[in-house]
Amino acid sequence: MSDGSRHDFSCGTGAGNSEELDCRGFCRDCGREHLLPAAPALPAAGLLMRELVRHRNVGLGQGREPRLDLGCLDGPAGGQMFGVLVYRDRCGNRGVLKAFSGQYNGIWNVPGWVPPIVDPEEFASVVRDDEARIKELTRGMKSLSAGDPARAELSARRKSLSRGLMARIFTLYRPANFRGQRRALEEIFIGRGMPTGTGECCAPKLLHHAACLGLCPLGLAEFYLGRGNRSGTRQSGCFYAPCVGKCRPILGFLLCGLDETACLRPEEPVTS
């Protein structure tokens, strides 16, 4: 299966099928699946992985900000996904975009990496007050026994507040596609119950940024670094397809229009 399945060739243990790593999704607007291959981006992604391991810092030699140290990925918070998109610009020049999923150790923007889809200041403004109230309710619950009716009441209030906050957060994300369209996540997500973190993974960030800059993607590949997750579906140094739960339901919209630009002709993989 594509969600969480490890591809041994990416870990240096043998040959594998790069098609299982492809970026794909169904688009409601045009009623078909769109796809961006992983293969053209694998060399550049492998190079980025080696550079991160060599520098031990996401700054990649541009300063030594302690919070960008790669060692934090081995801590309690666990590892993180990284992604690379290779592209051709309007002048025919090829290049590479790189992204990390979500925030890196609490940092949204790192020079040289694509920015988030959401405006960090807007995000902070929306979550500030509600997060404080949610934490206050959590503290109140901890002081009460499991069978206390007052605890159940606080739990219900916290759940309602959390749901409302998540709905407001999702309205801040308006990703762009290659038709020049921008939509709210709730308009493009296929399925029920958007998971927390939708829109923050590498593939959506990379595709949104490429569309905004008028770049033509040629390939996209993602890999994982750091402590593996508890379920064992993520192991350091391995390549993975964009996740099924948060990425696949919006990738169809994000990729829409790309295959109509006639820019996906065969190319040599970009490695720098």
N, C-alpha and C positions, 0 to 999 in steps of 0.2 A: 504494500500500500504506500501511497505517496506521502501521507502525513506522518512524519517521524520515522520513515524507513531510512536506514543508513545505506549509503552506497559505498561498498568496500574500496572501489578503485580510488575514491577521493581520500581514503585513509592510507593509501599506499599498500594495500594488501592484495590487489588483483585487478582484473578488468571488470567494467560495469557498463551499464547503459545510461548514457547522459540524457536520453529522452525522458527518463523518469524524473529528471530535475527540471524539466521545462516549466516555464511560467505560463499558466493557462487559466481561462475562466469563461463562463457562459455570459453572454451579453443579452439582456432582455430587449434592448432597443432594436437590435438587428436580428435577434433570434438565432444566433449561432455562437460557437466557441471561437475565441481568439487565442493565439499562442505566440510566445516569444521563446526561442530556443535557448538552452543553457550553454550548449557546446561552444559558441563563439566567445563566451565570457569566462570559461573555465581557466584558461591560462592566466588572464589578468587577476582572477579571484585567487588562484594559487599563489601568484606573486604577492598580492596584498596580505595573504595569510602569513607568508614567510617574513614579510617586512614587519608585520605586527609582532610576531614572535621574536624577531631580531631586536627591535627597538624596545620591546616590553612596554610600550606606551602608545596610546591612540594618536598622540600628537605626531608620531612618526618622525622624530628628530627635530621637530619645530618647537623647541622648548621642552621642559620637563614638568608640566603641571601634574602635581601628585595625584589629583583626582582622576587623571587620565591614565594612570598606571594600569597595565594589563593584569596585574596581580589581583585586582578587585574582583575579577571574574572567577577566581578560585575561592572566593569567600562565601558567606552564607547566602547572598543573593543569587549565586550561581552564574553560569555562563551567559553568553549573548550571541545573537545572530549578526552576521556582517554580510553585506551584499555588494556586488559590482555590476554595473550596467555599462556595456560598451556601445558606442554610438558613432554616427556620422553626422556632421553639422551641414548647414546649407552650402558651405563651400567645398564639401567633399572631404574635409579633414576628419580623422577619427580620433576618438579620445575615450576616457573612462570617468565614470562617476562612481563614488563609493558611499555607502551608508551603513549605519548601525541601527539596530532596532530600538525603538523608543528613545529613552534618554540614556546617556552613558554616565553611570554613577551620579545621577541627578543633574546632568548637564544636557541641555537640549542641543545647543549649537557648538560645534567644534570646527575650527578653520580647516578647509580642505574636504569636509564631509558635507553631503547634501543636508539642508535644513529640514525640520519637520514640516508636515502639511499644515499643522495648526500653528497659530501665532502664540508663542510661549507666554507673552504678557496677557493676552486674552484668557488663555488657559488658567494662569495663576489667579486672575481676577475672578473667574467663575468658581474655582474650587476653594478659594481661601476661606470664606465664611462657612460654607457647608461642611468642609472637612473638619473644621474646629468643632462644629456641633456634633458631628458623627463621633469624633474622638471623645467628646464629653459624655455622650450617651454610652459609649463603650466602657468608659471608666465607671459610670453609674451601674452598668450591668454586672461588672466584676465584683461590686460590693454587695450584691444580692445573691441569694441562693437560687439554684436552678428551678425550684418549684414555686418561687415567689411570683405572684401575679404581676407585681410591679416590674419584675425583670422582663416578663413577657411583653408588657406594654412598652418598655424602653426598646426592646428588640424590634417590635413592629414599627416604632417611630424611626429607628435607625434604618431599617430596611426601606421604608418609604422615602426617607431623605436620600439614601444612597441611589435609589432608582431615579429620583428626580434629578440628582446631580449628574448621573451618567447620561441621561437624556439631554441635558443642557451641554455637556461636554461634546457629545456626538454632533450637535449642531455647529460646532466650531470647525469641523473638518469638511472642507468643500474641495475634494480632489478634482483635478483636470484630466481630460483624456486627449487623444490625438485628433478628435473632431473639433477641438476648441471649446468643448463643453465643460462646465463645472456643476457638480451636483452635491447635495448633502448626502451623508452616508446612508441615512434612512431611505433615501430615494433609490440608491443603487445596490444596497445589500440584498442578496438573494438568500432567503431563509428566514428563520424566526429567531429572535433573541440575539442581537449583536453582542459578541463577547467584549469584555473590557480590553482595551488596547487595539481595537480595530482601527486601521488607518495608520498605525505606528510601526508596522513591520517594514523590513528593508524594501521589498518589491514595490509596495504602494508609494513609499517615499521616493524611490528612484524613478518610477514611471511618471509620477506627478511632476517632479522636477524637470525631467526630460521634455515633457509636454509643454510646460511653461516656458522653457527656453527654445522651443522649436527644434529640438534635436531628434534624430531618427535612431531609435534603439536597434541594435543588431543582435544583442544577446544579454542575458541576465543570469547570474549565478549567485547562490548564497551558501555560506558555511557557518559553522558554529565553533566558538572558542570558549574555553573555561570549564568549570565543573559541570559534569553532566546532570541532567534533571533526574528527579526521583524515579520517574517511570522508565528511564533508560532509553527514551526515544531521541535524545540529543547527546552526542558524544563529541568531545573536542577534536578539531581537525577534520571533521567530516562535512561533506556537502549535503544539503537537503533542498527539496523543492519548497516553494512558498507554501505556508501552512494551509490546511484545508479549512480550519475553523474561522480564521480572521481574514486571510488573504483571498482565497479562492472565490468567496462570494462577491468580492468587489473588483477582481482582476478583469472580468469581462468588460466592465465599463471603462476601466483604466486603459485597456489595450485597444478599445474600439477606435477605428480610424487608422490604426497603425498599418494594417495590411493593405490599406488603400493608397498609401503614400508611395508605393513601388520602390521602397528603399531597402527592402529586405533581400536584396540579391546576394549571392554567396560572396563571402569575404574571408580573408585570412584572419584568424583570431587576433584580437588586440591584446598586447601583453604589457603595454606601458602607457 
